Amino acid sequence: MAALTTLGIIHTAISLVAVASGAISLVRYREISLNNNVGKTYVVTTILTCVTGFGIFQHGGFGKPHVLGIITLLVLGIAYAAGKKRAFGRASPYVETVSYSMTFFFHFIPAITETTTRLPVSSPLASGPDDPHIQMAVGVCFLLFLIGATLQVIRLRGQRSATMLSR
């Protein structure tokens, strides 16, 4: 097990703030959005998590974690374009909400992998990223993301229907 570097410690601290603010936003507002400070904190710390992650090469060179960081930044860009620019027309609120939630799910992939391959220190729970226990845990998180995203879409449709009826 490799010890965390100074950059790794900073990266982990920032990612914990991102996950906490994302969870608070999802519980409090049922979505992550730039329309409140908690959502803004989530987005900024998620970007910082990605950027600091690009300098971490504990498992060799450029790899899957770096690709996930790039994908996360792209999905954040899509969410921003949907929310602030209405780039997807009537679908923009759905694209924005599901995209931000997807980035929240993305946080759990390295979190699960790094935690289970490092702890407990004397005998980590998982042997590596391809360990079946990690794959199962990530799969459960993905299922929770799908359920949450579905509930968010249903809520948005309800808001849209209520808006249409009030016109």
N, C-alpha and C positions, 0 to 999 in steps of 0.2 A: 504494500500500500504506500503510495507516494503522499508525503505531507503536502498540505496546502502552501502555495507560495504566497507572498504578500499580495500579489495581484489576485490570486485565488480567494484569499480572505476578503478583499475588497469586493470582488465580484459576487461572492456568496452573500455578504452583508447587503449589497444593493438588491440582489435578487430576492432576499427575504422581505425587504421593504416592498418590492413589486408584488410579491405574492400576497402579503398582508393587505396592501391597499386594493389589490384586485378582489380579494375575498370580501373586504369591507364594502366595496362598491357593489359587488354582486348581491350581497345580503341587503344592504341599505336601499339600493336603487333598482335591483334586479337586472342591472346591466353595467357595463363599463362604458363611460362616456367622457368626452372632453368638456362636458357641460357642468362639471363640478370638480372641486379641488382633489377629491379622492381619485377620480378617474384620470385627472391630469398627472397626479403623482404616479399612478400606475403606468401610464404611457411613458413618462420620462424615465422612470427607473427600469422599465422593460428595455427601452432603447439603450440605457447605460449598461444593463446586464449583457445585452448582445455585444456592445462595443468592447466591454472589458473581457468578455469571453473569447473574442478573436485573438487575444494575446496569450491565451492559455493553451499549452501544447503538452499536457501531462501524458497523453497517450500517443505521442509521436507528432507528426505534422498535421496539416490541415485535414480535418476529418468530419464525421457525421455531426458532431456538436456545432462545428462552424457552419455547416450547411443549414442546420436548424436555426442558427442565429440569423443567417441571411433570409431564410424563409419567414422568420418572425418579423424582421424589418419590412419585408415586402407586404406581409399581411397587415402590419400596422399602417403602411402607406395606403393600402386599399381601404382600410377602415377610415382613415383620415379623409381620403378622397370621397368616400361615400357620405361621411358625416358633414364635412365642411363645404364640399364642392358639389354635392348631390350628383356625383359622376355616374350613378346607376339609376337615375330617374326615380320612379316610384318605388323601386326596390332598394334604394339607398339606405333607409332606416334598418332594413333587414340585414343588408350586407355589412353595414357598420357594426351593428350589435353582435352578429354571429362572428365577425372577424375579430373583434376585441376579445370575445369569449374564447375563440380558437387560440389566440396568443396566450391566454391564461392557461389553457390546457398544455400548450407547448412548454411552459415553465416546469411542468411536472415530469416531463421526460428526463431531463438531466437531473432534476431533484431526486427522483426515484433511483436512477442509475448511480449517481454519485454517493447517495446515502447508503444504499444497500451494498455497494462494493467497498465501502470504507468502514462501515460500522456493523457490529462492534469491532473495535480496533484489532482485537486478538483473533477474531474469526468472523470476517464479513458475511453477511447474509447471502450475498450473491457473488458468483465467480467473475462476472463481467457483463457487459451490456447485452449479450445474447442469452444470458441466463433465463430459463423459462419463467422463473419467479418475477423477474423484471418485466418480461413481455406480458405476463398476466396482469401485473399491477398497472402497466401503461394501458393495456386493453380496458381494464375497469375504469381508469380515468377517462379514456376516450368515450366509453359508454356513458359516463356521467356528463361529459361534454355534450354528447348528442341529445341526451334527455334535457339538459339545461337549455341548449340552443333551441330545441323544439318548443319548450315552454316560453322562451323569449319571443319566438316568432308568433306563437298563439297570442301572447299578451299584446304584441305590436299590432296584430290583426284586429284584436278587440278594440284597441285604442283608435285604430283607423276607422273601424265600423262606427264607433261612437261619434267620431268627428264627422263622418259622412251623414249620420242621422241628425246631428245637431244643425246642419246647414239648412 
